[in-house]
Amino acid sequence: MTSEIIYKYLSNEASEQEVQTLFEWIDAAEENKKHFIALKKTWALTALSEDVSKELTPVISIKPKKKSVQYLKYAAVFLVLFGLGKLALDFSQKTKSASKEIVLEWADGRSEYITKNNQTKVVNDKGDLIAKKFTNHIIYFGKVQDQEVVYNTLKVPYGKKFTLTLSDGTVVSLNSGTTLRYPEQFGINGKRAVYLTGEAFFEVAKDKKHPFVVNANKVDIEVLGTKFNISAYPENPSVNSTLVEGSIKMYEVENKLNAILLTPNQMATWNNKSKKITTKAVDPTFYSAWTKGELAFKDTPFSTIAKIIQRTYDVEIINENTVLAKQNFTGSIKISESSVENILELLKRDTPFNYSIKENTITITNLP
């Protein structure tokens, strides 16, 4: 009988009396609370699989009831965030129109915007092809003598992503708010070194004679040929590197003996304060979901989610809601099918709050 009431509640079909009975049962024992959470997870995942082929709608659609607002804390334990693609909102359009452009800074000091209209070829003084530029991708070619290696810098603003194919064939996907400094063409000897601030996914071309090194903050990540993700945003107190394929070594720049070797399905974390490197087993697809146009969260604090939303949609979020600040969420968002307002409205279903939007600044407040 209790399970039946839970499912009716999750489907917004329970009466006020049934809701009151359910919440009294949840508060009666810790085991009851665990049972409720387990059934809620099952219900949410089932709803998600059933709706995949249908028009996109919220997976969880809990409507606050007058007598049950205080019990919504249970609903925040598990949230599947799913895009509401059919809602075309003015806020998304304003954000898009105000977004900044991707900037390519050449080694000789020139700067240019990467736009839809600058699909060109780049050649050197001899007429040799150096690169092909496309709207969302630059492909580099060739090698040079070591003394001729020069570095370009690509800056990807909030709200955008970009892909680079380096001259050795390595493919780098750059997330929003990321800067990568890289050789226009790699040298014929030595290591292949690039410098990252932000987040990128690397598919490194194999070359045993020339190790590939990514400098991220105060650590280097060295590989021969592999697939891995690095998150090294300057506002975060750590650098995370998650390995999908192959092997990588993370070590402190100033103390190369402070190092650790990763195997697939592991993540290494460098802590800026303690200068320690720790590892843990993870599902790497979770950390590379952004490369496929998704945002994935797993028991993630709202403060972290807010930062990700800010970078992805090029907005500013000011959270003054004390309850929301303490909540963790699990789920995924399809970026192309969701706007910031979609996400906020879905979050409100589990943790009620008010919000206001002024230009590209969102202020979240407590309910009256």
C-alpha positions as a Markdown table, in Angstrom:
| # | Residue | x | y | z |
|---|---|---|---|---|
| 1 | Met | 0.0 | 0.0 | 0.0 |
| 2 | Thr | 2.8 | 2.4 | 0.9 |
| 3 | Ser | 4.6 | 1.8 | -2.4 |
| 4 | Glu | 1.4 | 2.5 | -4.3 |
| 5 | Ile | 1.0 | 5.9 | -2.5 |
| 6 | Ile | 4.6 | 6.8 | -3.3 |
| 7 | Tyr | 4.1 | 6.2 | -7.0 |
| 8 | Lys | 0.8 | 8.2 | -6.9 |
| 9 | Tyr | 2.7 | 11.0 | -5.1 |
| 10 | Leu | 5.5 | 11.0 | -7.7 |
| 11 | Ser | 2.9 | 11.1 | -10.5 |
| 12 | Asn | 1.0 | 14.0 | -8.8 |
| 13 | Glu | -2.1 | 11.7 | -8.4 |
| 14 | Ala | -2.1 | 11.4 | -4.6 |
| 15 | Ser | -4.7 | 13.1 | -2.5 |
| 16 | Glu | -3.9 | 15.5 | 0.3 |
| 17 | Gln | -4.8 | 12.8 | 2.8 |
| 18 | Glu | -2.5 | 10.3 | 1.1 |
| 19 | Val | 0.4 | 12.8 | 0.9 |
| 20 | Gln | 0.0 | 13.5 | 4.7 |
| 21 | Thr | 0.0 | 9.7 | 5.4 |
| 22 | Leu | 3.1 | 9.2 | 3.3 |
| 23 | Phe | 5.1 | 11.9 | 4.9 |
| 24 | Glu | 4.2 | 10.7 | 8.4 |
| 25 | Trp | 5.3 | 7.2 | 7.4 |
| 26 | Ile | 8.7 | 8.6 | 6.0 |
| 27 | Asp | 9.4 | 10.5 | 9.3 |
| 28 | Ala | 8.5 | 7.4 | 11.4 |
| 29 | Ala | 11.8 | 5.5 | 10.6 |
| 30 | Glu | 15.1 | 5.9 | 8.8 |
| 31 | Glu | 14.3 | 2.6 | 6.9 |
| 32 | Asn | 11.1 | 4.1 | 5.6 |
| 33 | Lys | 13.1 | 7.1 | 4.3 |
| 34 | Lys | 15.6 | 4.9 | 2.5 |
| 35 | His | 12.7 | 2.9 | 1.0 |
| 36 | Phe | 11.1 | 6.1 | -0.3 |
| 37 | Ile | 14.4 | 7.3 | -1.9 |
| 38 | Ala | 15.0 | 3.9 | -3.5 |
| 39 | Leu | 11.5 | 3.9 | -5.1 |
| 40 | Lys | 11.9 | 7.5 | -6.2 |
| 41 | Lys | 15.1 | 6.6 | -8.0 |
| 42 | Thr | 13.5 | 3.6 | -9.8 |
| 43 | Trp | 10.5 | 5.8 | -10.7 |
| 44 | Ala | 12.7 | 8.5 | -12.1 |
| 45 | Leu | 14.9 | 6.2 | -14.2 |
| 46 | Thr | 11.8 | 4.4 | -15.6 |
| 47 | Ala | 10.2 | 7.7 | -16.5 |
| 48 | Leu | 13.4 | 8.7 | -18.3 |
| 49 | Ser | 13.6 | 5.5 | -20.4 |
| 50 | Glu | 9.9 | 5.7 | -21.3 |
| 51 | Asp | 10.2 | 9.4 | -22.4 |
| 52 | Val | 13.3 | 9.0 | -24.6 |
| 53 | Ser | 11.3 | 8.6 | -27.8 |
| 54 | Lys | 8.6 | 11.1 | -26.8 |
| 55 | Glu | 8.5 | 14.9 | -26.8 |
| 56 | Leu | 10.8 | 16.1 | -24.1 |
| 57 | Thr | 9.1 | 16.8 | -20.8 |
| 58 | Pro | 10.4 | 17.0 | -17.2 |
| 59 | Val | 11.2 | 13.6 | -15.9 |
| 60 | Ile | 10.2 | 14.7 | -12.4 |
| 61 | Ser | 7.1 | 16.8 | -12.1 |
| 62 | Ile | 6.4 | 17.1 | -8.4 |
| 63 | Lys | 4.1 | 20.1 | -7.8 |
| 64 | Pro | 4.4 | 21.6 | -4.3 |
| 65 | Lys | 1.2 | 21.1 | -2.2 |
| 66 | Lys | 0.2 | 23.5 | 0.4 |
| 67 | Lys | 0.6 | 21.1 | 3.3 |
| 68 | Ser | 3.7 | 19.4 | 2.1 |
| 69 | Val | 6.3 | 22.0 | 1.2 |
| 70 | Gln | 8.3 | 21.2 | 4.3 |
| 71 | Tyr | 8.7 | 17.6 | 3.1 |
| 72 | Leu | 10.2 | 18.5 | -0.3 |
| 73 | Lys | 13.6 | 18.0 | 1.2 |
| 74 | Tyr | 13.2 | 14.3 | 0.4 |
| 75 | Ala | 12.6 | 15.0 | -3.3 |
| 76 | Ala | 16.1 | 16.7 | -3.6 |
| 77 | Val | 17.9 | 13.5 | -2.9 |
| 78 | Phe | 17.6 | 12.3 | -6.5 |
| 79 | Leu | 16.9 | 14.5 | -9.5 |
| 80 | Val | 17.2 | 13.7 | -13.1 |
| 81 | Leu | 17.7 | 16.9 | -15.1 |
| 82 | Phe | 16.3 | 16.5 | -18.6 |
| 83 | Gly | 16.1 | 19.0 | -21.4 |
| 84 | Leu | 12.9 | 20.9 | -22.2 |
| 85 | Gly | 13.7 | 21.4 | -25.8 |
| 86 | Lys | 10.3 | 22.7 | -27.0 |
| 87 | Leu | 10.5 | 25.9 | -24.9 |
| 88 | Ala | 12.0 | 28.7 | -26.8 |
| 89 | Leu | 12.7 | 31.4 | -24.2 |
| 90 | Asp | 13.7 | 35.0 | -24.7 |
| 91 | Phe | 16.5 | 34.7 | -22.1 |
| 92 | Ser | 18.3 | 32.1 | -24.1 |
| 93 | Gln | 18.2 | 34.3 | -27.2 |
| 94 | Lys | 19.5 | 37.3 | -25.3 |
| 95 | Thr | 22.4 | 35.3 | -23.9 |
| 96 | Lys | 23.3 | 33.9 | -27.3 |
| 97 | Ser | 23.3 | 37.3 | -28.9 |
| 98 | Ala | 25.5 | 38.8 | -26.2 |
| 99 | Ser | 28.0 | 35.9 | -26.2 |
| 100 | Lys | 31.7 | 36.6 | -26.9 |
| 101 | Glu | 33.7 | 35.3 | -29.8 |
| 102 | Ile | 36.5 | 32.7 | -29.8 |
| 103 | Val | 39.8 | 34.4 | -30.1 |
| 104 | Leu | 42.9 | 33.0 | -31.8 |
| 105 | Glu | 46.2 | 34.8 | -30.8 |
| 106 | Trp | 49.0 | 34.1 | -33.2 |
| 107 | Ala | 52.6 | 33.9 | -32.2 |
| 108 | Asp | 53.5 | 37.1 | -34.0 |
| 109 | Gly | 51.0 | 39.1 | -31.9 |
| 110 | Arg | 48.0 | 39.1 | -34.2 |
| 111 | Ser | 44.6 | 38.3 | -32.9 |
| 112 | Glu | 41.5 | 37.3 | -34.8 |
| 113 | Tyr | 38.0 | 36.1 | -34.0 |
| 114 | Ile | 36.9 | 32.6 | -35.2 |
| 115 | Thr | 33.6 | 33.2 | -36.9 |
| 116 | Lys | 31.4 | 31.5 | -39.5 |
| 117 | Asn | 32.9 | 33.6 | -42.3 |
| 118 | Asn | 36.6 | 33.0 | -41.9 |
| 119 | Gln | 37.0 | 29.4 | -43.3 |
| 120 | Thr | 40.5 | 29.8 | -44.7 |
| 121 | Lys | 43.8 | 28.1 | -45.3 |
| 122 | Val | 47.0 | 29.2 | -43.5 |
| 123 | Val | 50.3 | 28.9 | -45.4 |
| 124 | Asn | 53.9 | 30.0 | -44.5 |
| 125 | Asp | 56.3 | 32.1 | -46.5 |
| 126 | Lys | 57.2 | 29.1 | -48.6 |
| 127 | Gly | 53.6 | 28.4 | -49.5 |
| 128 | Asp | 53.4 | 25.3 | -47.3 |
| 129 | Leu | 50.1 | 24.5 | -45.7 |
| 130 | Ile | 50.1 | 25.1 | -41.9 |
| 131 | Ala | 46.4 | 25.0 | -41.0 |
| 132 | Lys | 42.8 | 24.9 | -42.2 |
| 133 | Lys | 40.4 | 27.0 | -40.2 |
| 134 | Phe | 36.7 | 26.1 | -40.0 |
| 135 | Thr | 33.8 | 27.5 | -37.9 |
| 136 | Asn | 34.3 | 25.2 | -34.9 |
| 137 | His | 37.6 | 23.5 | -35.7 |
| 138 | Ile | 41.2 | 24.3 | -36.7 |
| 139 | Ile | 43.4 | 21.6 | -38.2 |
| 140 | Tyr | 47.2 | 22.0 | -38.1 |
| 141 | Phe | 49.8 | 20.3 | -40.3 |
| 142 | Gly | 53.5 | 19.7 | -40.4 |
| 143 | Lys | 56.7 | 19.8 | -38.3 |
| 144 | Val | 59.5 | 22.3 | -38.0 |
| 145 | Gln | 63.0 | 22.5 | -36.7 |
| 146 | Asp | 63.0 | 22.8 | -32.9 |
| 147 | Gln | 64.3 | 26.4 | -32.9 |
| 148 | Glu | 61.4 | 27.3 | -35.2 |
| 149 | Val | 58.6 | 26.2 | -32.8 |
| 150 | Val | 56.2 | 29.0 | -32.0 |
| 151 | Tyr | 53.1 | 29.0 | -29.8 |
| 152 | Asn | 49.5 | 30.2 | -30.6 |
| 153 | Thr | 46.8 | 30.7 | -28.0 |
| 154 | Leu | 43.2 | 29.9 | -28.4 |
| 155 | Lys | 40.6 | 31.4 | -26.0 |
| 156 | Val | 37.1 | 29.9 | -25.8 |
| 157 | Pro | 34.6 | 32.2 | -23.9 |
| 158 | Tyr | 31.7 | 31.1 | -21.7 |
| 159 | Gly | 28.9 | 29.7 | -23.8 |
| 160 | Lys | 31.0 | 28.1 | -26.5 |
| 161 | Lys | 33.2 | 25.1 | -27.3 |
| 162 | Phe | 35.9 | 24.5 | -29.9 |
| 163 | Thr | 38.0 | 21.7 | -31.4 |
| 164 | Leu | 41.7 | 21.7 | -32.4 |
| 165 | Thr | 43.6 | 19.1 | -34.3 |
| 166 | Leu | 47.2 | 19.7 | -33.5 |
| 167 | Ser | 50.0 | 19.2 | -36.1 |
| 168 | Asp | 50.8 | 15.7 | -34.7 |
| 169 | Gly | 47.2 | 14.5 | -35.2 |
| 170 | Thr | 46.2 | 15.0 | -31.5 |
| 171 | Val | 42.5 | 16.1 | -31.2 |
| 172 | Val | 41.7 | 18.5 | -28.4 |
| 173 | Ser | 38.1 | 19.4 | -27.5 |
| 174 | Leu | 38.0 | 22.7 | -25.5 |
| 175 | Asn | 35.1 | 23.4 | -23.1 |
| 176 | Ser | 33.6 | 26.8 | -22.3 |
| 177 | Gly | 35.9 | 29.3 | -20.5 |
| 178 | Thr | 39.1 | 27.5 | -21.6 |
| 179 | Thr | 42.5 | 28.8 | -22.9 |
| 180 | Leu | 45.0 | 26.5 | -24.6 |
| 181 | Arg | 48.5 | 27.6 | -25.6 |
| 182 | Tyr | 50.0 | 25.2 | -28.2 |
| 183 | Pro | 52.7 | 24.9 | -30.8 |
| 184 | Glu | 51.6 | 26.0 | -34.3 |
| 185 | Gln | 53.7 | 23.1 | -35.5 |
| 186 | Phe | 55.5 | 20.6 | -33.2 |
| 187 | Gly | 59.3 | 20.3 | -33.4 |
| 188 | Ile | 61.1 | 17.2 | -34.7 |
| 189 | Asn | 62.7 | 16.4 | -31.3 |
| 190 | Gly | 61.7 | 16.6 | -27.6 |
| 191 | Lys | 58.4 | 16.6 | -26.0 |
| 192 | Arg | 55.0 | 17.8 | -27.3 |
| 193 | Ala | 54.0 | 20.4 | -24.7 |
| 194 | Val | 50.8 | 22.4 | -24.4 |
| 195 | Tyr | 49.5 | 24.6 | -21.6 |
| 196 | Leu | 45.9 | 24.4 | -20.4 |
| 197 | Thr | 43.7 | 26.7 | -18.3 |
| 198 | Gly | 40.1 | 25.4 | -18.1 |
| 199 | Glu | 38.8 | 22.0 | -19.3 |
| 200 | Ala | 39.7 | 19.9 | -22.3 |
| 201 | Phe | 39.4 | 16.4 | -23.6 |
| 202 | Phe | 42.5 | 15.0 | -25.3 |
| 203 | Glu | 42.8 | 12.2 | -27.9 |
| 204 | Val | 46.6 | 12.1 | -28.1 |
| 205 | Ala | 48.3 | 10.7 | -31.3 |
| 206 | Lys | 50.7 | 7.9 | -30.4 |
| 207 | Asp | 54.4 | 8.8 | -30.7 |
| 208 | Lys | 56.8 | 6.9 | -28.4 |
| 209 | Lys | 59.7 | 9.2 | -29.2 |
| 210 | His | 57.8 | 12.4 | -28.3 |
| 211 | Pro | 55.8 | 12.2 | -25.1 |
| 212 | Phe | 52.8 | 14.5 | -25.0 |
| 213 | Val | 52.7 | 16.9 | -21.9 |
| 214 | Val | 49.8 | 19.0 | -20.7 |
| 215 | Asn | 50.7 | 21.7 | -18.2 |
| 216 | Ala | 47.7 | 22.5 | -16.0 |
| 217 | Asn | 48.3 | 24.9 | -13.1 |
| 218 | Lys | 51.2 | 23.4 | -11.0 |
| 219 | Val | 51.1 | 19.9 | -12.4 |
| 220 | Asp | 52.0 | 18.2 | -15.7 |
| 221 | Ile | 50.1 | 15.3 | -17.2 |
| 222 | Glu | 52.4 | 13.2 | -19.5 |
| 223 | Val | 51.3 | 10.6 | -22.0 |
| 224 | Leu | 52.4 | 8.7 | -25.1 |
| 225 | Gly | 49.0 | 8.1 | -26.7 |
| 226 | Thr | 45.7 | 8.0 | -24.9 |
| 227 | Lys | 42.3 | 9.6 | -24.2 |
| 228 | Phe | 41.7 | 11.7 | -21.1 |
| 229 | Asn | 39.9 | 14.7 | -19.6 |
| 230 | Ile | 41.5 | 17.5 | -17.7 |
| 231 | Ser | 39.6 | 20.1 | -15.6 |
| 232 | Ala | 41.8 | 22.9 | -14.4 |
| 233 | Tyr | 39.7 | 26.0 | -14.0 |
| 234 | Pro | 41.6 | 28.8 | -12.1 |
| 235 | Glu | 38.7 | 29.3 | -9.6 |
| 236 | Asn | 38.9 | 25.7 | -8.5 |
| 237 | Pro | 41.4 | 24.6 | -5.8 |
| 238 | Ser | 42.3 | 21.4 | -7.6 |
| 239 | Val | 43.2 | 19.9 | -11.0 |
| 240 | Asn | 41.4 | 16.7 | -12.0 |
| 241 | Ser | 42.5 | 14.3 | -14.8 |
| 242 | Thr | 40.3 | 11.4 | -15.7 |
| 243 | Leu | 41.7 | 8.6 | -17.9 |
| 244 | Val | 39.6 | 6.9 | -20.5 |
| 245 | Glu | 42.1 | 4.9 | -22.5 |
| 246 | Gly | 45.9 | 4.2 | -22.2 |
| 247 | Ser | 47.9 | 5.5 | -19.3 |
| 248 | Ile | 49.0 | 8.9 | -18.0 |
| 249 | Lys | 51.3 | 10.2 | -15.3 |
| 250 | Met | 50.5 | 13.3 | -13.2 |
| 251 | Tyr | 53.4 | 15.0 | -11.4 |
| 252 | Glu | 54.1 | 18.2 | -9.6 |
| 253 | Val | 56.1 | 20.6 | -11.9 |
| 254 | Glu | 58.5 | 21.7 | -9.1 |
| 255 | Asn | 58.9 | 18.1 | -7.7 |
| 256 | Lys | 58.7 | 15.4 | -10.4 |
| 257 | Leu | 59.0 | 12.7 | -7.7 |
| 258 | Asn | 55.6 | 13.7 | -6.4 |
| 259 | Ala | 53.9 | 11.7 | -9.1 |
| 260 | Ile | 51.2 | 9.1 | -9.8 |
| 261 | Leu | 50.5 | 6.8 | -12.7 |
| 262 | Leu | 46.8 | 6.3 | -13.8 |
| 263 | Thr | 45.1 | 3.4 | -15.4 |
| 264 | Pro | 41.8 | 3.6 | -17.3 |
| 265 | Asn | 38.7 | 4.4 | -15.2 |
| 266 | Gln | 40.7 | 6.4 | -12.6 |
| 267 | Met | 40.8 | 10.1 | -11.8 |
| 268 | Ala | 43.8 | 11.8 | -10.3 |
| 269 | Thr | 43.3 | 15.0 | -8.3 |
| 270 | Trp | 45.9 | 17.6 | -7.5 |
| 271 | Asn | 45.2 | 19.8 | -4.5 |
| 272 | Asn | 46.8 | 23.2 | -4.7 |
| 273 | Lys | 47.1 | 23.7 | -1.0 |
| 274 | Ser | 48.3 | 20.4 | 0.2 |
| 275 | Lys | 50.3 | 19.7 | -2.9 |
| 276 | Lys | 49.1 | 16.1 | -2.8 |
| 277 | Ile | 47.9 | 13.9 | -5.6 |
| 278 | Thr | 45.1 | 11.4 | -4.9 |
| 279 | Thr | 43.3 | 8.9 | -7.1 |
| 280 | Lys | 39.9 | 7.2 | -7.2 |
| 281 | Ala | 38.0 | 4.9 | -9.5 |
| 282 | Val | 35.4 | 6.6 | -11.6 |
| 283 | Asp | 33.1 | 6.2 | -14.6 |
| 284 | Pro | 35.1 | 8.3 | -17.2 |
| 285 | Thr | 32.0 | 8.8 | -19.5 |
| 286 | Phe | 30.6 | 11.0 | -16.7 |
| 287 | Tyr | 33.5 | 13.4 | -16.9 |
| 288 | Ser | 33.6 | 13.6 | -20.7 |
| 289 | Ala | 29.8 | 14.0 | -21.2 |
| 290 | Trp | 30.3 | 17.7 | -22.1 |
| 291 | Thr | 32.1 | 16.7 | -25.3 |
| 292 | Lys | 28.9 | 15.1 | -26.4 |
| 293 | Gly | 26.8 | 18.2 | -25.6 |
| 294 | Glu | 25.6 | 17.1 | -22.2 |
| 295 | Leu | 26.2 | 18.2 | -18.6 |
| 296 | Ala | 26.4 | 15.3 | -16.2 |
| 297 | Phe | 26.1 | 15.6 | -12.4 |
| 298 | Lys | 26.6 | 12.9 | -9.8 |
| 299 | Asp | 25.8 | 13.9 | -6.2 |
| 300 | Thr | 27.1 | 17.3 | -7.2 |
| 301 | Pro | 26.6 | 20.4 | -4.9 |
| 302 | Phe | 24.5 | 23.2 | -6.4 |
| 303 | Ser | 27.5 | 25.6 | -6.0 |
| 304 | Thr | 29.4 | 23.5 | -8.5 |
| 305 | Ile | 26.4 | 23.1 | -10.8 |
| 306 | Ala | 26.0 | 26.9 | -10.8 |
| 307 | Lys | 29.6 | 27.4 | -11.9 |
| 308 | Ile | 29.1 | 24.8 | -14.8 |
| 309 | Ile | 25.9 | 26.5 | -15.9 |
| 310 | Gln | 27.6 | 29.9 | -15.8 |
| 311 | Arg | 30.4 | 28.7 | -18.1 |
| 312 | Thr | 28.1 | 26.7 | -20.4 |
| 313 | Tyr | 25.5 | 29.4 | -21.0 |
| 314 | Asp | 27.6 | 32.5 | -20.4 |
| 315 | Val | 25.6 | 33.8 | -17.5 |
| 316 | Glu | 26.2 | 35.0 | -13.9 |
| 317 | Ile | 24.4 | 33.2 | -11.1 |
| 318 | Ile | 24.0 | 34.8 | -7.6 |
| 319 | Asn | 22.5 | 32.3 | -5.2 |
| 320 | Glu | 21.0 | 33.7 | -1.9 |
| 321 | Asn | 18.9 | 30.6 | -1.2 |
| 322 | Thr | 20.3 | 28.8 | 1.8 |
| 323 | Val | 18.5 | 25.6 | 1.3 |
| 324 | Leu | 19.5 | 25.2 | -2.4 |
| 325 | Ala | 23.1 | 25.9 | -1.5 |
| 326 | Lys | 23.1 | 22.7 | 0.6 |
| 327 | Gln | 21.6 | 20.4 | -1.9 |
| 328 | Asn | 23.3 | 17.8 | -4.1 |
| 329 | Phe | 21.9 | 16.7 | -7.5 |
| 330 | Thr | 22.4 | 13.8 | -9.9 |
| 331 | Gly | 21.3 | 13.7 | -13.5 |
| 332 | Ser | 22.1 | 15.0 | -17.0 |
| 333 | Ile | 21.2 | 17.9 | -19.2 |
| 334 | Lys | 21.3 | 18.1 | -23.0 |
| 335 | Ile | 22.7 | 21.5 | -23.7 |
| 336 | Ser | 21.2 | 22.0 | -27.1 |
| 337 | Glu | 17.7 | 21.2 | -25.8 |
| 338 | Ser | 17.8 | 23.2 | -22.6 |
| 339 | Ser | 17.9 | 26.8 | -21.6 |
| 340 | Val | 18.9 | 28.2 | -18.2 |
| 341 | Glu | 15.3 | 28.9 | -17.4 |
| 342 | Asn | 14.4 | 25.3 | -18.2 |
| 343 | Ile | 17.0 | 24.1 | -15.7 |
| 344 | Leu | 15.9 | 26.5 | -13.0 |
| 345 | Glu | 12.3 | 25.6 | -13.4 |
| 346 | Leu | 13.1 | 21.9 | -13.0 |
| 347 | Leu | 15.2 | 22.5 | -10.0 |
| 348 | Lys | 12.4 | 24.5 | -8.4 |
| 349 | Arg | 10.2 | 21.4 | -8.5 |
| 350 | Asp | 12.4 | 19.7 | -5.9 |
| 351 | Thr | 13.8 | 22.7 | -4.0 |
| 352 | Pro | 11.4 | 25.6 | -4.2 |
| 353 | Phe | 13.0 | 29.1 | -4.7 |
| 354 | Asn | 12.4 | 32.4 | -6.4 |
| 355 | Tyr | 14.7 | 33.8 | -9.1 |
| 356 | Ser | 14.9 | 37.0 | -11.1 |
| 357 | Ile | 16.8 | 37.7 | -14.4 |
| 358 | Lys | 18.3 | 41.0 | -15.4 |
| 359 | Glu | 20.2 | 40.8 | -18.7 |
| 360 | Asn | 22.5 | 37.8 | -18.2 |
| 361 | Thr | 22.5 | 37.9 | -14.3 |
| 362 | Ile | 20.3 | 35.4 | -12.4 |
| 363 | Thr | 19.6 | 36.0 | -8.7 |
| 364 | Ile | 18.2 | 33.1 | -6.7 |
| 365 | Thr | 16.4 | 33.9 | -3.5 |
| 366 | Asn | 14.5 | 32.2 | -0.7 |
| 367 | Leu | 10.7 | 31.9 | -0.8 |
| 368 | Pro | 8.8 | 34.7 | 1.1 |
